[in-house]
Amino acid sequence: MDKTFNPQDIERQRYQTWEEKGYFAPTGQGAPYSIVIPPPNVTGSLHMGHGFQHTLMDGLIRYHRMKGDNTLWKVGSDHAGIATQMVVERKLAHEENKTRHDLGRDAFIEKIWEWKAESGGNITRQMRRLGNSVDWDSERFTMDDGFYKAVQEVFVRLFEDELIYRGKRLVNWDPKLHTAISDLEVLSDEEEKGHLWHFRYPLADGATTSEGLDYIVVATTRPETMLGDTAVAVHPEDERYQHLIGKFVKLPLVDRLIPIIADDYVDREFGTGCVKITPAHDFNDYEVGKRHQLPMLNVLTLNAEIRSSCEVLTHEGKAGDAYDDALPAKYAGMDRYDARKAIVEDFDALGLLEKIADHTLKAPRGDRSGVVIEPMLTDQWFVAVEALAKPAIEAVENGDIQFVPKQYENMYFSWMRNLQDWCISRQLWWGHRIPAWYDAQGNVYVARNEEEVRSKYQLGADVELTQDNDVLDTWFSSALWTFGTMGWPENTEELKTFHPTATLVTGFDIIFFWVARMIMMTMHFIKDENGKPQVPFKTVYVTGLIRDSQGQKMSKSKGNVLDPIDLIDGISLEDLLAKRTSNMMQPQLAAKIGKATQKEFPEGIAAYGTDALRYTYFSLASTGRDIKFDVQRLEGYRNFCNKLWNAAKYVLMNTEGEDCGQNGGERTLSLADRWIVSRLQDTEKRITDALDTYRFDIASQVLYEFVWNDYCDWYLELSKPVLWNKEAAPEVLRGTRHTLARVLEAILRLAHPFMPFITEEIWQRVRDIAGKQGETLMLQPWPIANPDFIDEQALSDLEWVKGVILGVRNIRGEMNISPAKPIPVIFRHGDEQDQRRLDENRAFLMKLAKLESLTWMSASEEAPLSATALVGGMEVLVPMAGLIDVEAEVTRITKELDKQTQEYTKLSSKLSNDSYVSKAPAAVVEKDRSRVAELEISRQKLEEQLERMKSL
């Protein structure tokens, strides 16, 4: 083996070998176990959240593959309608100075397919670097022919079941991209400074307020929408306005009479307690309008400009005549913000502007376009979800689907029991085009293709048909992911074998957008042989979100985004700065991000390798929601990889070319051999239990402690007195060599789901020594704990040995005695069990505790002045005479105690100052408090040492 572990030398080659030999494919043997990968967008690259989830999925797949299950990890990517179209449109504008309209729909879609062929493989390259053991032979794409057939089939059947309809309803509208978008594509986290305009609305028919005013005041953040007001709402229990309920106001600028209504939606404490209701341009107002059957007036074009005349609709979205459609001509064609300014000025000119107040709000912006989203009444296709939701709720209630952690079921139920019909159409060119056709009269016909339309609806060739230009929301197609990727609507062998899938690994933020919709769609379309609806998966493991080390969300604007591949392969500071600040529109922000990056990574990011990154992910996979990722943790797990590598080198050095019992022969196991085999059984059980319950963090911690502490720090050291004993019997040497190799090989199997590359590399070297058959560690059986191999006496005896050695080491440390100096040790007040353990393990103790002599003293004998450690009731004594310079040690300890006392006094004084505690950053104050607590403990120990020295 190489002197040091260099992951870059082995990872790509190992992965290529695995893939070429077909190890990732289902074996056809054992119980089926399948996972579908949440399809990442084909446009992008894997971020830290992807890397985290992919690692957990790969761990599960490798674990079940080794358990003998017939595993399938279905891989694929999503066509990402808006994102992909934007990428190609920008490329087209940059390279050819053209728009998609210049090319036309068919030619533009060809351009997208060309781009996908050239650039769409970035994610799959990243998956390979992460060690994802996916079945590449069955890779799917949401726009491939087979999946397209499934999407069409679902749409047509839902339409025939009267669960899909077309109607005019309020949706999130992106005025820049000219499409409806989902709630998940709307960003409203960042607070922005705005205003709250207070307008006077004159009361009609001589009505007055309780104060005698002939107007009421409404407050709005969007003055331009007042042109579409159809009511003013007050709280039904607001005494100020109860006498006005049922009366009217005369809407300024348009002279429209609109009613004053009562609704619990109104917050009496906010603003004036009067709320303008604009059902066509606000989601809350839309619901109020439906409750009160208010007409809807659409005053904006799809460009978010003021219309020349408004669209008048009933509360059901049908053409209506409740109001005149006239709008002031001066605003026609104005952008919404220009209209806002003009309307405010006109209110002021009329004496109807009460005041303008500063107001902080969270403006909803499109995540792709960056512009403020408009709630807009548009003709869209919808799924009626009520009937689909009922069985999906019951599947979780009765345990057919279980959430891990369980509390996420509450989030699921909360969404599912308050569903709105789902808008599934998008005004894009890239995506699954809606299989609906229209005739000249606007009649709609739904079928799989135009030929089927004519046959199904008995339309002659003379009837001209035009296909709907809209495409389906990508969440619609991805809702079919578990069964659509397995060949449905055909009843394929893959579908029969691997559906329902076993586990879905996903984030809590898409439980509704994806998880719930998959459950609804699958249960509606997939039935078992008895006609019972089939669930898409049995367990939903919900991960937390990966945040930076300060708990901040990773975002490009904050400059704290980490690329998993950079952590694996390393990146220079120059390249990292270029990556984080490229395409940054604001120079000041780019400079700020650059400065922060230089401070955090002054020398760039080191290459940690895939295994260290994966192990870090597993260690962080607790059941909490948010996960703080600190790059420094990678250092610790890279050291863990090095520890395992060095342990393997030691084993090979002492077993290669030696008799390790591969061909039989008597083996006598030392105490250390029997102890490590016993500890291995407990470790195997605990790791298996943790993986079976999705406690990846516990599994990784158990493995880490066993490898680092039990195997490396103790067992390998305990093996040296045996292996280096020239007088040791052959059967004893054979026993220890066999145990060294056997336990290391078991460790490699246990660690393989966590660290596949280093474990495979080492296993290929120890396979023969450990007496194993097979080409790859990946297909070796998972270690199963055997209670018969647990030797309780060996466990207790070895703990006694460890206690003695640690006691002596602690005395050395406290008395500042060199670890290399042999020292005498006396045992006193021990019982027969202690005497036996001493006699049987004298060689271990002399070697590992670096002893000059080891003496058993009876209780009646007087011991010399000694430092003492206790092992059970037995005293371990180290005589001090001649070992240390007492005077020099007193001086040293006194000096260190004075130094720590000064620091303690200084920090305590700072923390007793209320001004400092209130003004200093919380993290700094907490750091000071932690240091004071450390100093309290340290000073106490130093004082104890000083007293001990003085007594000598």
ZAMARGU-4260 file (C-alpha; in steps of 0.2 Angstrom, whole numbers, plus 5000, padded with zeros to 4 digits):
<rodrens>
0) 5000/5000/5000 | 5005/5018/4997 | 5013/5027/5012 | 4999/5039/5013 | 4981/5039/5008
5) 4978/5049/4992 | 4959/5048/4987 | 4962/5057/4971 | 4973/5042/4965 | 4959/5029/4967
10) 4942/5037/4967 | 4939/5039/4948 | 4947/5022/4944 | 4937/5013/4957 | 4921/5020/4951
15) 4924/5017/4933 | 4928/4999/4937 | 4912/4997/4948 | 4901/5004/4933 | 4909/4994/4920
20) 4907/4978/4929 | 4888/4981/4932 | 4889/4981/4951 | 4876/4994/4952 | 4862/4985/4943
25) 4849/4974/4952 | 4855/4956/4955 | 4838/4948/4953 | 4841/4939/4969 | 4834/4943/4986
30) 4819/4954/4992 | 4817/4970/4981 | 4823/4986/4988 | 4822/5002/4978 | 4824/5021/4979
35) 4820/5034/4966 | 4832/5049/4966 | 4823/5066/4968 | 4827/5071/4950 | 4839/5087/4950
40) 4836/5100/4937 | 4846/5096/4921 | 4852/5114/4920 | 4862/5115/4936 | 4874/5106/4947
45) 4873/5097/4963 | 4873/5109/4978 | 4877/5104/4996 | 4859/5098/4999 | 4860/5087/4984
50) 4876/5080/4990 | 4869/5076/5007 | 4854/5068/5001 | 4863/5058/4988 | 4875/5051/5001
55) 4862/5045/5012 | 4853/5037/4998 | 4869/5028/4992 | 4872/5023/5010 | 4855/5014/5011
60) 4857/5006/4994 | 4875/4999/4998 | 4869/4993/5014 | 4854/4984/5007 | 4864/4977/4993
65) 4876/4970/5005 | 4861/4963/5015 | 4857/4953/4999 | 4842/4963/4993 | 4838/4965/4975
70) 4842/4984/4975 | 4837/4997/4962 | 4842/5015/4963 | 4833/5024/4949 | 4842/5039/4943
75) 4836/5053/4932 | 4835/5072/4930 | 4821/5084/4928 | 4818/5095/4912 | 4816/5110/4923
80) 4804/5120/4912 | 4807/5138/4917 | 4826/5136/4921 | 4830/5127/4905 | 4821/5138/4894
85) 4829/5153/4902 | 4847/5146/4900 | 4844/5142/4881 | 4836/5159/4878 | 4851/5168/4885
90) 4862/5157/4875 | 4853/5161/4859 | 4853/5180/4863 | 4871/5180/4867 | 4877/5169/4852
95) 4864/5173/4838 | 4856/5189/4844 | 4839/5181/4842 | 4824/5177/4853 | 4814/5160/4853
100) 4801/5169/4844 | 4813/5172/4830 | 4816/5153/4828 | 4798/5147/4831 | 4793/5134/4844
105) 4799/5118/4835 | 4816/5125/4831 | 4818/5132/4848 | 4814/5116/4856 | 4827/5108/4845
110) 4840/5120/4852 | 4836/5115/4869 | 4839/5097/4865 | 4855/5101/4857 | 4860/5111/4873
115) 4854/5096/4884 | 4865/5084/4874 | 4881/5096/4876 | 4878/5102/4894 | 4866/5091/4903
120) 4879/5079/4909 | 4886/5090/4923 | 4875/5082/4936 | 4879/5064/4931 | 4898/5068/4932
125) 4895/5075/4950 | 4885/5060/4955 | 4899/5048/4950 | 4912/5059/4960 | 4901/5057/4975
130) 4901/5038/4973 | 4883/5036/4969 | 4880/5018/4965 | 4864/5021/4954 | 4858/5010/4940
135) 4864/5020/4925 | 4857/5008/4913 | 4840/5013/4918 | 4843/5032/4919 | 4827/5042/4915
140) 4824/5060/4910 | 4807/5068/4912 | 4806/5072/4894 | 4811/5056/4887 | 4799/5046/4876
145) 4793/5033/4888 | 4790/5046/4902 | 4781/5058/4890 | 4769/5044/4886 | 4766/5041/4905
150) 4763/5060/4907 | 4750/5061/4893 | 4741/5045/4899 | 4739/5053/4917 | 4733/5069/4910
155) 4720/5061/4898 | 4714/5049/4912 | 4712/5063/4925 | 4702/5073/4912 | 4691/5058/4908
160) 4688/5056/4927 | 4683/5074/4928 | 4698/5078/4940 | 4706/5090/4927 | 4698/5106/4921
165) 4702/5122/4913 | 4696/5138/4921 | 4700/5156/4925 | 4708/5157/4943 | 4720/5167/4952
170) 4738/5161/4950 | 4756/5167/4953 | 4760/5177/4937 | 4778/5181/4932 | 4776/5197/4921
175) 4794/5195/4914 | 4793/5176/4910 | 4775/5177/4905 | 4770/5161/4914 | 4761/5155/4930
180) 4773/5148/4943 | 4772/5138/4958 | 4773/5144/4976 | 4790/5135/4978 | 4796/5147/4963
185) 4791/5162/4973 | 4804/5170/4985 | 4797/5180/4999 | 4810/5178/5013 | 4819/5195/5011
190) 4812/5210/5019 | 4811/5226/5008 | 4808/5244/5012 | 4791/5250/5005 | 4776/5261/5009
195) 4759/5260/5016 | 4747/5272/5007 | 4732/5278/5016 | 4718/5283/5005 | 4701/5291/5008
200) 4686/5282/5001 | 4671/5293/5001 | 4655/5286/5008 | 4640/5286/4997 | 4622/5291/5001
205) 4626/5303/5014 | 4633/5290/5026 | 4646/5295/5039 | 4658/5287/5051 | 4655/5287/5070
210) 4667/5302/5071 | 4655/5311/5058 | 4667/5309/5043 | 4660/5307/5026 | 4674/5295/5021
215) 4683/5279/5027 | 4702/5277/5026 | 4710/5261/5018 | 4728/5257/5018 | 4737/5248/5004
220) 4754/5243/4999 | 4749/5242/4980 | 4739/5258/4975 | 4738/5253/4957 | 4726/5238/4961
225) 4713/5250/4968 | 4706/5252/4951 | 4700/5234/4953 | 4692/5236/4970 | 4675/5228/4972
230) 4672/5230/4991 | 4679/5237/5007 | 4679/5224/5022 | 4678/5228/5040 | 4678/5216/5055
235) 4660/5211/5060 | 4664/5215/5078 | 4672/5231/5075 | 4661/5244/5083 | 4668/5258/5073
240) 4661/5252/5057 | 4646/5240/5061 | 4633/5253/5056 | 4642/5255/5039 | 4641/5236/5035
245) 4630/5235/5019 | 4632/5253/5014 | 4643/5259/4999 | 4658/5269/4996 | 4661/5278/4979
250) 4678/5272/4973 | 4689/5287/4968 | 4696/5289/4950 | 4683/5276/4943 | 4667/5282/4952
255) 4662/5264/4955 | 4650/5260/4970 | 4657/5246/4980 | 4649/5238/4996 | 4656/5238/5013
260) 4656/5220/5019 | 4660/5211/5036 | 4673/5197/5036 | 4683/5189/5050 | 4699/5190/5038
265) 4701/5209/5043 | 4713/5213/5057 | 4705/5227/5067 | 4722/5232/5074 | 4731/5234/5057
270) 4730/5251/5049 | 4713/5258/5050 | 4703/5242/5051 | 4696/5245/5034 | 4703/5234/5020
275) 4701/5236/5001 | 4696/5220/4993 | 4703/5217/4975 | 4698/5199/4971 | 4707/5198/4954
280) 4724/5204/4961 | 4726/5197/4979 | 4725/5179/4985 | 4717/5184/5002 | 4705/5195/4993
285) 4701/5182/4981 | 4695/5170/4995 | 4685/5185/5003 | 4677/5188/4986 | 4672/5170/4984
290) 4664/5170/5001 | 4654/5186/4997 | 4652/5182/4979 | 4660/5198/4974 | 4663/5201/4955
295) 4681/5202/4950 | 4689/5215/4939 | 4706/5212/4931 | 4714/5228/4928 | 4732/5222/4923
300) 4739/5215/4907 | 4750/5200/4906 | 4765/5212/4906 | 4758/5220/4922 | 4753/5236/4913
305) 4736/5244/4916 | 4723/5238/4904 | 4713/5251/4893 | 4697/5242/4900 | 4695/5230/4914
310) 4690/5212/4912 | 4674/5209/4922 | 4671/5192/4929 | 4659/5184/4942 | 4666/5176/4958
315) 4667/5160/4948 | 4678/5167/4935 | 4665/5168/4921 | 4661/5183/4910 | 4651/5195/4920
320) 4642/5212/4919 | 4641/5218/4937 | 4651/5233/4933 | 4656/5244/4918 | 4673/5239/4911
325) 4679/5257/4909 | 4695/5262/4916 | 4703/5280/4916 | 4711/5282/4899 | 4726/5291/4907
330) 4733/5275/4915 | 4731/5264/4900 | 4747/5255/4895 | 4756/5261/4910 | 4768/5250/4919
335) 4761/5245/4936 | 4774/5256/4945 | 4772/5271/4934 | 4753/5269/4937 | 4756/5268/4956
340) 4765/5284/4956 | 4751/5293/4945 | 4737/5286/4955 | 4745/5292/4972 | 4747/5309/4964
345) 4729/5310/4958 | 4723/5305/4975 | 4733/5319/4983 | 4727/5331/4970 | 4709/5326/4975
350) 4713/5328/4993 | 4710/5310/4996 | 4728/5305/5001 | 4727/5304/5020 | 4746/5299/5023
355) 4761/5289/5017 | 4769/5278/5030 | 4785/5269/5029 | 4782/5250/5029 | 4793/5235/5028
360) 4786/5220/5018 | 4791/5204/5010 | 4788/5206/4991 | 4785/5190/4982 | 4798/5188/4968
365) 4800/5175/4955 | 4815/5165/4959 | 4821/5165/4941 | 4816/5182/4934 | 4818/5192/4951
370) 4803/5203/4947 | 4788/5205/4959 | 4775/5192/4956 | 4757/5197/4952 | 4742/5187/4957
375) 4734/5186/4941 | 4717/5179/4934 | 4722/5169/4919 | 4715/5154/4910 | 4724/5139/4917
380) 4722/5120/4918 | 4719/5114/4936 | 4719/5097/4945 | 4704/5095/4957 | 4713/5088/4972
385) 4700/5085/4985 | 4696/5067/4979 | 4714/5063/4976 | 4719/5069/4994 | 4707/5058/5004
390) 4716/5041/5001 | 4733/5050/5002 | 4729/5056/5019 | 4723/5039/5025 | 4739/5031/5018
395) 4749/5041/5031 | 4736/5039/5045 | 4736/5020/5044 | 4754/5018/5043 | 4756/5012/5024
400) 4768/5027/5023 | 4778/5032/5037 | 4788/5049/5039 | 4805/5049/5048 | 4805/5059/5059
405) 4787/5057/5063 | 4783/5075/5067 | 4784/5079/5048 | 4767/5069/5047 | 4759/5084/5055
410) 4766/5096/5041 | 4759/5084/5028 | 4742/5083/5036 | 4741/5102/5038 | 4744/5105/5020
415) 4733/5090/5014 | 4718/5095/5024 | 4718/5113/5017 | 4722/5110/4999 | 4717/5122/4984
420) 4715/5115/4967 | 4732/5113/4958 | 4737/5124/4944 | 4747/5113/4932 | 4749/5124/4916
425) 4763/5134/4912 | 4765/5147/4898 | 4782/5140/4891 | 4788/5131/4876 | 4799/5118/4885
430) 4790/5105/4893 | 4776/5092/4891 | 4764/5101/4880 | 4746/5099/4886 | 4737/5086/4876
435) 4722/5096/4872 | 4715/5104/4856 | 4703/5118/4851 | 4692/5121/4837 | 4688/5138/4830
440) 4674/5140/4842 | 4685/5137/4857 | 4678/5120/4861 | 4692/5109/4870 | 4696/5091/4866
445) 4708/5080/4876 | 4716/5065/4869 | 4734/5057/4867 | 4736/5065/4850 | 4726/5073/4836
450) 4722/5057/4827 | 4714/5051/4843 | 4705/5067/4846 | 4696/5066/4829 | 4691/5048/4832
455) 4686/5050/4850 | 4675/5065/4847 | 4670/5060/4829 | 4677/5076/4821 | 4680/5077/4802
460) 4695/5082/4793 | 4687/5098/4789 | 4687/5103/4808 | 4703/5113/4810 | 4711/5109/4827
465) 4725/5119/4836 | 4734/5111/4851 | 4736/5120/4867 | 4752/5130/4868 | 4754/5128/4886
470) 4765/5115/4894 | 4763/5106/4911 | 4771/5111/4927 | 4786/5101/4930 | 4779/5096/4947
475) 4765/5087/4938 | 4777/5076/4928 | 4788/5073/4943 | 4773/5067/4953 | 4773/5052/4942
480) 4792/5048/4945 | 4791/5032/4955 | 4780/5023/4942 | 4783/5033/4927 | 4801/5029/4927
485) 4797/5010/4928 | 4788/5009/4911 | 4770/5013/4916 | 4757/5013/4908 | 4764/4996/4903
490) 4764/4983/4917 | 4783/4980/4916 | 4793/4968/4926 | 4803/4982/4933 | 4786/4990/4939
495) 4780/4973/4946 | 4796/4970/4955 | 4802/4987/4962 | 4785/4996/4965 | 4781/5002/4978
500) 4798/5009/4981 | 4806/5007/4999 | 4812/5024/5004 | 4811/5042/4998 | 4824/5054/5004
505) 4819/5072/5002 | 4819/5089/5011 | 4804/5095/5021 | 4802/5110/5010 | 4795/5100/4996
510) 4784/5088/5006 | 4768/5096/4998 | 4775/5101/4981 | 4782/5084/4977 | 4780/5071/4991
515) 4761/5073/4993 | 4758/5074/4974 | 4767/5058/4971 | 4756/5050/4984 | 4740/5056/4977
520) 4745/5052/4959 | 4752/5035/4962 | 4737/5029/4973 | 4725/5035/4959 | 4734/5026/4945
525) 4743/5011/4953 | 4733/4997/4960 | 4739/4980/4967 | 4732/4963/4961 | 4717/4965/4973
530) 4713/4983/4966 | 4720/4991/4982 | 4729/5008/4978 | 4747/5006/4979 | 4758/5019/4988
535) 4774/5026/4979 | 4785/5022/4994 | 4784/5015/5011 | 4795/5027/5021 | 4799/5046/5018
540) 4815/5050/5027 | 4815/5069/5028 | 4832/5078/5029 | 4836/5095/5036 | 4843/5109/5026
545) 4861/5112/5024 | 4867/5129/5031 | 4884/5136/5033 | 4894/5135/5049 | 4884/5151/5056
550) 4867/5143/5053 | 4864/5155/5038 | 4855/5148/5022 | 4868/5145/5008 | 4865/5158/4994
555) 4874/5166/4980 | 4870/5183/4986 | 4878/5179/5003 | 4893/5171/4995 | 4893/5156/5007
560) 4888/5143/4994 | 4899/5127/4994 | 4901/5115/4980 | 4903/5097/4985 | 4915/5094/4971
565) 4926/5108/4977 | 4927/5100/4994 | 4932/5083/4986 | 4945/5089/4974 | 4950/5105/4982
570) 4950/5123/4974 | 4962/5137/4974 | 4957/5154/4982 | 4958/5162/4965 | 4946/5150/4957
575) 4934/5150/4972 | 4933/5169/4972 | 4930/5168/4953 | 4916/5156/4956 | 4908/5165/4970
580) 4908/5183/4962 | 4906/5179/4943 | 4890/5186/4935 | 4888/5197/4951 | 4878/5212/4945
585) 4883/5223/4960 | 4901/5227/4962 | 4900/5231/4980 | 4891/5215/4984 | 4905/5205/4974
590) 4918/5214/4984 | 4910/5210/5001 | 4908/5192/4996 | 4926/5191/4990 | 4933/5199/5006
595) 4922/5186/5017 | 4929/5172/5006 | 4947/5177/5008 | 4944/5178/5027 | 4936/5160/5028
600) 4947/5152/5015 | 4964/5161/5014 | 4972/5147/5005 | 4957/5140/4996 | 4949/5124/5000
605) 4960/5108/5003 | 4956/5092/4994 | 4947/5081/5007 | 4941/5067/4995 | 4924/5059/4993
610) 4925/5047/5008 | 4929/5061/5021 | 4914/5072/5014 | 4902/5057/5014 | 4907/5053/5032
615) 4904/5071/5037 | 4887/5071/5029 | 4882/5055/5039 | 4888/5062/5055 | 4877/5077/5052
620) 4861/5067/5048 | 4852/5069/5064 | 4834/5071/5065 | 4834/5090/5067 | 4828/5102/5053
625) 4843/5113/5050 | 4861/5107/5048 | 4876/5118/5051 | 4890/5113/5039 | 4908/5117/5045
630) 4922/5113/5033 | 4933/5110/5048 | 4924/5094/5052 | 4930/5088/5035 | 4948/5089/5043
635) 4943/5077/5057 | 4935/5064/5045 | 4950/5065/5033 | 4960/5061/5048 | 4949/5046/5051
640) 4952/5040/5033 | 4971/5041/5036 | 4969/5032/5053 | 4960/5017/5044 | 4973/5018/5030
645) 4988/5017/5043 | 4979/5003/5052 | 4977/4993/5036 | 4996/4996/5033 | 5000/4989/5050
650) 4989/4974/5048 | 4997/4970/5031 | 5014/4972/5037 | 5011/4959/5050 | 5000/4947/5040
655) 5006/4947/5022 | 5016/4932/5018 | 5012/4925/5036 | 5002/4911/5042 | 4985/4919/5046
660) 4975/4903/5047 | 4969/4904/5029 | 4972/4886/5027 | 4967/4880/5044 | 4978/4876/5059
665) 4975/4878/5077 | 4972/4896/5083 | 4974/4902/5101 | 4966/4919/5104 | 4974/4931/5116
670) 4963/4941/5128 | 4965/4956/5116 | 4959/4945/5102 | 4944/4939/5111 | 4940/4956/5117
675) 4940/4965/5100 | 4929/4951/5093 | 4917/4953/5107 | 4917/4972/5104 | 4914/4969/5085
680) 4898/4960/5089 | 4891/4974/5099 | 4897/4987/5085 | 4889/4977/5071 | 4872/4976/5080
685) 4872/4994/5085 | 4876/5000/5067 | 4863/4989/5059 | 4850/4995/5072 | 4854/5013/5068
690) 4854/5011/5049 | 4837/5001/5050 | 4830/5016/5060 | 4838/5030/5049 | 4850/5036/5062
695) 4864/5038/5051 | 4873/5050/5064 | 4872/5036/5077 | 4879/5023/5065 | 4893/5034/5059
700) 4898/5038/5077 | 4897/5020/5083 | 4909/5015/5069 | 4920/5029/5072 | 4923/5025/5090
705) 4925/5007/5087 | 4938/5010/5073 | 4948/5024/5081 | 4947/5019/5099 | 4944/5000/5101
710) 4953/4994/5085 | 4967/5006/5082 | 4971/5014/5099 | 4969/4998/5109 | 4968/4982/5099
715) 4983/4986/5087 | 4993/4991/5102 | 4988/4976/5112 | 4993/4965/5097 | 5011/4971/5097
720) 5017/4961/5113 | 5010/4945/5105 | 5017/4948/5087 | 5034/4955/5093 | 5037/4940/5106
725) 5050/4929/5098 | 5045/4915/5110 | 5026/4916/5106 | 5019/4899/5101 | 5013/4897/5082
730) 4995/4895/5087 | 4995/4911/5097 | 5003/4921/5083 | 4991/4913/5070 | 4977/4918/5082
735) 4982/4936/5083 | 4986/4938/5064 | 4969/4930/5060 | 4960/4942/5071 | 4969/4957/5065
740) 4964/4953/5047 | 4946/4946/5051 | 4941/4961/5061 | 4949/4974/5049 | 4939/4965/5035
745) 4923/4966/5045 | 4926/4985/5048 | 4928/4987/5029 | 4911/4979/5026 | 4903/4990/5040
750) 4911/5006/5033 | 4908/5003/5015 | 4891/5012/5014 | 4899/5027/5022 | 4916/5027/5014
755) 4915/5016/4998 | 4932/5021/4990 | 4945/5018/5004 | 4936/5003/5010 | 4936/4995/4992
760) 4954/4999/4990 | 4960/4991/5007 | 4948/4976/5005 | 4956/4972/4988 | 4973/4970/4998
765) 4966/4961/5014 | 4953/4950/5005 | 4964/4934/5003 | 4972/4936/5020 | 4955/4937/5028
770) 4950/4921/5017 | 4936/4930/5007 | 4930/4926/4990 | 4923/4938/4977 | 4928/4953/4966
775) 4922/4967/4975 | 4918/4973/4993 | 4902/4980/4987 | 4894/4963/4985 | 4901/4955/5001
780) 4888/4950/5014 | 4884/4963/5028 | 4891/4958/5045 | 4879/4950/5056 | 4882/4950/5075
785) 4884/4933/5083 | 4880/4933/5102 | 4891/4916/5103 | 4906/4926/5099 | 4904/4938/5114
790) 4916/4933/5128 | 4910/4942/5144 | 4925/4938/5154 | 4937/4945/5140 | 4927/4961/5140
795) 4928/4964/5159 | 4946/4958/5159 | 4952/4969/5145 | 4942/4984/5153 | 4953/4981/5169
800) 4969/4981/5158 | 4963/4997/5150 | 4959/5005/5167 | 4977/5001/5174 | 4985/5008/5158
805) 4975/5024/5158 | 4978/5026/5177 | 4996/5025/5174 | 4995/5037/5159 | 4985/5050/5169
810) 4998/5050/5183 | 5012/5053/5170 | 5002/5067/5163 | 4998/5075/5180 | 5016/5073/5186
815) 5024/5078/5170 | 5033/5062/5169 | 5039/5058/5151 | 5029/5044/5142 | 5046/5036/5137
820) 5053/5034/5155 | 5050/5017/5162 | 5042/5018/5180 | 5039/5006/5194 | 5020/5002/5198
825) 5013/4994/5214 | 4996/4986/5215 | 4988/4987/5232 | 4971/4982/5240 | 4966/4971/5225
830) 4956/4955/5227 | 4959/4938/5219 | 4951/4943/5203 | 4964/4958/5201 | 4978/4946/5206
835) 4972/4934/5192 | 4971/4948/5179 | 4988/4954/5184 | 4996/4937/5182 | 4988/4934/5165
840) 4991/4951/5158 | 5008/4956/5165 | 5016/4957/5147 | 5002/4968/5141 | 5004/4980/5156
845) 5023/4981/5155 | 5023/4985/5137 | 5009/4997/5135 | 5011/5006/5151 | 5030/5007/5149
850) 5034/5000/5166 | 5050/4997/5174 | 5043/4984/5187 | 5026/4978/5192 | 5023/4973/5211
855) 5009/4966/5220 | 5008/4973/5238 | 4998/4966/5252 | 4986/4977/5262 | 4997/4976/5277
860) 5013/4982/5269 | 5016/5001/5270 | 5017/5009/5253 | 5030/5023/5249 | 5024/5040/5245
865) 5015/5038/5228 | 5003/5045/5216 | 4987/5035/5215 | 4974/5029/5203 | 4960/5018/5206
870) 4954/5003/5196 | 4938/4997/5205 | 4944/4995/5223 | 4962/4992/5218 | 4975/5005/5220
875) 4988/5008/5207 | 5003/5017/5215 | 5017/5025/5206 | 5031/5029/5219 | 5037/5047/5217
880) 5054/5045/5224 | 5067/5049/5210 | 5055/5051/5196 | 5052/5070/5197 | 5061/5086/5203
885) 5048/5091/5216 | 5054/5109/5218 | 5055/5112/5199 | 5037/5105/5197 | 5030/5116/5211
890) 5038/5131/5202 | 5031/5126/5186 | 5013/5122/5192 | 5013/5138/5202 | 5018/5148/5187
895) 5004/5140/5176 | 4991/5143/5190 | 4995/5161/5192 | 4994/5163/5173 | 4977/5155/5172
900) 4971/5165/5188 | 4975/5181/5179 | 4965/5176/5164 | 4950/5170/5174 | 4950/5186/5184
905) 4950/5196/5169 | 4936/5187/5160 | 4925/5186/5175 | 4926/5205/5177 | 4921/5207/5159
910) 4906/5196/5161 | 4901/5204/5177 | 4899/5220/5167 | 4881/5222/5161 | 4886/5234/5148
915) 4898/5222/5140 | 4886/5208/5140 | 4872/5217/5132 | 4883/5226/5118 | 4895/5212/5114
920) 4890/5199/5100 | 4881/5185/5108 | 4894/5172/5101 | 4908/5182/5109 | 4900/5182/5126
925) 4896/5164/5125 | 4914/5160/5120 | 4920/5170/5136 | 4908/5161/5147 | 4914/5144/5140
930) 4932/5149/5143 | 4928/5154/5161 | 4920/5137/5164 | 4936/5128/5157 | 4947/5139/5168
935) 4938/5135/5184 | 4940/5116/5181 | 4959/5118/5175 | 4963/5129/5190 | 4955/5116/5202
940) 4966/5102/5195 | 4982/5113/5196 | 4978/5117/5214 | 4976/5098/5217 | 4993/5094/5208
945) 5001/5108/5218 | 4995/5101/5235 | 5001/5084/5230 | 5018/5090/5225 | 5020/5100/5241
950) 5016/5084/5251 | 5031/5075/5243
</rodrens>
